[in-house]
């Protein structure tokens, strides 16, 4: 079932507003929303090594489908490369998967579908993603960005940048 882009835009604008305190406290920088492409970016830095990460959020079909979360290399603008992603270590497990993607039901990129045959999860159903028992509290933008930031801020979870 298609989601009206105006409805999705309203939801996303509210969820970005809900991130205001976190953005101020942790230095997250939100781009303007590209309403036509239904995407925006968030920049955040690891306080451990000052590595900057650019997270592109595509929100078409949200909340019927999860957000499409992609990382962009700050130095080249390349999308979806190993070098664009944080490297999980220790207790972070495989949250940042070397596919590369966020390996969690909140990230549409983790679902194996025809256009992404290498994605890690053919066992997840995008329809009803919020009911997946593995999703936990990551059902909104603020919780997802907090999960990313916490992992790049914890020396027991963060291993620098993948691919270099």
C-alpha positions in Angstrom: 0.0 0.0 0.0 1.5 3.3 -1.1 1.9 6.0 1.5 0.9 9.6 0.6 4.2 11.6 0.4 2.6 14.5 2.3 1.7 12.2 5.2 5.3 10.8 5.2 6.7 14.3 5.1 4.6 15.4 8.1 5.8 12.4 10.1 9.4 13.0 9.2 9.3 16.7 10.0 7.8 15.9 13.5 10.5 13.2 14.1 13.3 15.6 13.1 11.8 18.2 15.5 11.8 15.5 18.2 15.6 15.2 17.7 16.2 18.8 18.6 17.7 18.3 22.1 19.9 15.5 21.0 21.1 17.4 18.0 22.0 20.4 20.2 23.7 18.3 22.8 25.7 16.0 20.4 26.3 18.3 17.5 24.1 16.5 14.9 23.6 18.6 11.8 20.4 18.0 9.7 20.3 19.1 6.0 17.2 20.6 4.5 14.6 18.0 3.5 14.6 17.3 -0.3 10.8 16.9 -0.5 10.9 15.7 -4.1 13.4 12.9 -3.4 12.1 12.4 0.1 15.5 12.4 1.8 17.7 14.4 4.1 21.1 13.8 5.7 22.4 14.0 9.3 26.0 14.6 10.1 27.5 13.4 13.3 31.0 12.9 14.7 32.4 10.2 16.9 33.7 11.9 20.1 36.3 9.1 20.2 38.3 10.0 17.0 36.3 12.9 15.5 35.4 10.8 12.4 32.5 12.4 10.7 29.6 10.3 9.5 27.0 11.4 7.0 23.8 9.4 7.2 21.4 9.7 4.4 17.8 9.0 5.3 15.3 8.2 2.5 11.8 8.2 3.9 9.5 7.3 1.0 6.8 4.8 2.2 7.7 5.5 5.9 6.1 4.2 8.3 4.6 1.5 6.1 8.3 0.5 5.4 11.3 1.3 7.4 13.6 4.2 6.5 16.3 3.5 3.9 19.5 4.4 5.8 22.7 4.9 3.9 26.1 6.3 4.8 28.1 8.7 2.6 31.8 9.1 2.6 32.5 12.7 3.8 35.7 13.0 1.6 34.3 11.7 -1.7 30.5 11.7 -1.5 30.4 8.0 -2.4 27.4 6.2 -1.0 27.2 2.8 0.6 30.9 2.0 0.6 32.7 0.3 3.5 34.6 3.5 4.1 31.4 5.4 4.6 30.3 3.2 7.6 31.4 3.0 11.2 32.9 -0.3 12.2 31.3 -2.3 14.9 33.4 -3.9 17.6 32.8 -5.7 20.8 29.4 -5.3 22.3 28.0 -3.6 19.2 27.8 -6.9 17.5 26.9 -6.7 13.8 24.8 -3.5 14.0 27.1 -2.0 11.3 27.2 -4.9 8.9 30.1 -5.2 6.4 27.5 -5.7 3.6 27.6 -2.5 4.3 24.3 -1.6 6.0 22.8 -1.1 9.4 21.8 -4.7 10.1 18.5 -4.0 12.0 14.8 -4.1 11.1 14.7 -0.3 11.2 16.9 -0.1 8.1 15.3 -1.0 4.8 18.7 -1.6 3.3 19.1 -4.7 5.4 16.1 -6.4 3.7 16.9 -8.7 0.8 14.7 -7.8 -2.1 15.0 -8.0 -5.8 17.0 -4.7 -6.1 19.2 -5.7 -3.2 20.0 -9.4 -3.6 23.1 -9.2 -1.3 21.3 -7.7 1.6 21.6 -9.9 4.7 18.0 -10.6 5.6 15.6 -12.6 3.4 14.0 -13.8 6.7 12.5 -10.4 7.6 9.3 -9.0 6.3 9.3 -5.3 5.5 5.5 -5.1 5.9 4.9 -4.9 9.6 8.6 -4.2 10.3 7.7 -2.5 13.6 6.3 -5.7 15.0 9.6 -7.6 14.3 10.7 -8.8 17.8 14.2 -7.6 16.9 13.2 -4.0 16.3 13.0 -3.1 20.0 12.6 0.7 20.4 14.1 1.6 17.0 10.8 2.6 15.5 11.4 6.3 15.0 14.1 8.6 13.7 15.3 9.8 17.1 15.7 6.3 18.5 17.6 5.2 15.4 20.0 8.2 15.4 20.6 7.7 19.1 21.5 4.1 18.5 24.0 5.1 15.8 25.5 7.9 18.0 25.7 5.7 21.1 27.6 3.1 19.1 30.1 5.6 17.6 30.6 7.1 21.1 31.4 4.0 23.0 34.9 2.6 22.8 33.5 -0.9 23.5 31.2 -0.7 20.4 33.2 1.5 17.9 36.1 0.4 15.9 36.7 3.5 13.7 35.7 3.5 10.1 35.2 0.4 8.0 37.5 -0.1 5.1 40.2 2.1 6.3 
